[in-house]
Amino acid sequence: MGITLDDSGSQAMIGLNGVVDISSAAEFKMLLLRALNSGKEVRVSLSGATALDVTAVQLLWSAEREATRAGTGLSFTGPAPAEVYVSLCEVDLQQFLVTDS
């Protein structure tokens, strides 16, 4: 499991790897806040994630709302594994999944 942030370019890119759950929630939240505070569009790469628990999905939902409010935007890049895609669909976040990175 790992969560990374690269905000050196024109976008803030967060990479998710493995299972993202309650045990990584504090780190995930901190990196999402750093990305959102950068003022750049935030992209979350889902291709390395194997599962998202409810905590991770809630953080993504909150981050999308905050990015929309700030006018910076948030999107997910894939391909998203089936289990991750289902998690996004459960809260209507699949619409933010883009195929290019």
C-alpha positions as MATLAB code, in Angstrom:
seq = 'MGITLDDSGSQAMIGLNGVVDISSAAEFKMLLLRALNSGKEVRVSLSGATALDVTAVQLLWSAEREATRAGTGLSFTGPAPAEVYVSLCEVDLQQFLVTDS';
ca = [
       0.000    0.000    0.000;
       1.186    3.472   -0.772;
      -0.079    6.933   -1.497;
       2.080    9.442   -3.320;
       1.753   13.090   -4.260;
       3.581   14.800   -7.114;
       2.682   18.461   -7.373;
       5.769   19.570   -9.286;
       3.921   19.905  -12.607;
       0.860   21.784  -13.778;
      -1.395   19.307  -11.925;
      -1.238   17.763   -8.484;
      -1.129   13.987   -9.058;
      -1.969   11.570   -6.258;
      -1.167    7.918   -6.852;
      -3.003    5.172   -4.973;
      -1.499    1.705   -4.675;
      -2.914   -1.412   -3.056;
      -5.729   -1.280   -0.538;
      -6.605    2.237    0.620;
      -8.486    1.953    3.895;
      -8.825    3.362    7.404;
      -5.195    2.558    8.195;
      -4.027    5.016    5.530;
      -6.824    7.580    5.948;
      -4.750   10.187    7.816;
      -1.979   10.099    5.213;
      -4.488   10.153    2.352;
      -6.333   13.116    3.858;
      -3.094   15.046    4.379;
      -2.007   14.508    0.766;
      -5.454   15.418   -0.583;
      -5.383   18.650    1.415;
      -1.884   19.486    0.151;
      -3.023   18.824   -3.416;
      -6.184   20.900   -3.026;
      -4.257   23.758   -1.402;
      -1.801   23.833   -4.318;
      -4.444   25.596   -6.424;
      -3.821   23.116   -9.248;
      -6.186   20.623  -10.811;
      -6.026   17.431   -8.769;
      -5.759   14.056  -10.471;
      -5.972   10.794   -8.576;
      -4.454    7.768  -10.291;
      -6.500    4.668   -9.502;
      -4.666    2.154  -11.680;
      -2.539    0.822   -8.790;
      -5.360    0.654   -6.253;
      -6.840   -2.748   -5.531;
      -9.636   -1.638   -3.169;
     -11.053    1.495   -1.560;
     -12.913    1.242    1.715;
     -15.673    3.609    2.781;
     -13.154    5.956    4.421;
     -11.186    6.377    1.188;
     -14.363    6.884   -0.826;
     -15.567    9.525    1.645;
     -12.248   11.362    1.345;
     -12.492   11.311   -2.461;
     -16.076   12.552   -2.320;
     -15.120   15.402    0.017;
     -12.090   16.290   -2.109;
     -14.231   16.445   -5.255;
     -16.692   18.788   -3.546;
     -13.887   21.018   -2.290;
     -12.168   21.109   -5.688;
     -15.469   22.076   -7.308;
     -15.969   24.863   -4.770;
     -12.428   26.130   -5.365;
     -12.836   25.913   -9.150;
      -9.717   23.786   -9.573;
     -11.273   20.459  -10.514;
     -10.596   16.892   -9.526;
     -10.549   13.827  -11.726;
      -9.512   10.203  -11.530;
      -7.261    8.475  -14.010;
      -7.333    4.792  -14.721;
      -7.868    2.236  -15.712;
      -9.631    1.644  -12.435;
      -9.811   -1.974  -11.272;
     -13.384   -3.327  -11.186;
     -13.700   -3.242   -7.385;
     -12.482    0.378   -7.293;
     -14.852    1.354  -10.107;
     -17.795   -0.156   -8.229;
     -16.824    1.838   -5.129;
     -16.858    5.047   -7.184;
     -20.225    4.160   -8.724;
     -21.789    3.665   -5.301;
     -21.341    7.395   -4.599;
     -21.711    8.617   -8.199;
     -18.031    9.563   -8.590;
     -17.424    7.438  -11.715;
     -18.257   10.507  -13.811;
     -14.889   11.988  -12.808;
     -12.920    9.045  -14.223;
     -10.949   10.046  -17.309;
      -9.062    7.685  -19.571;
      -6.101    9.934  -20.388;
      -3.424   10.771  -17.842;
];
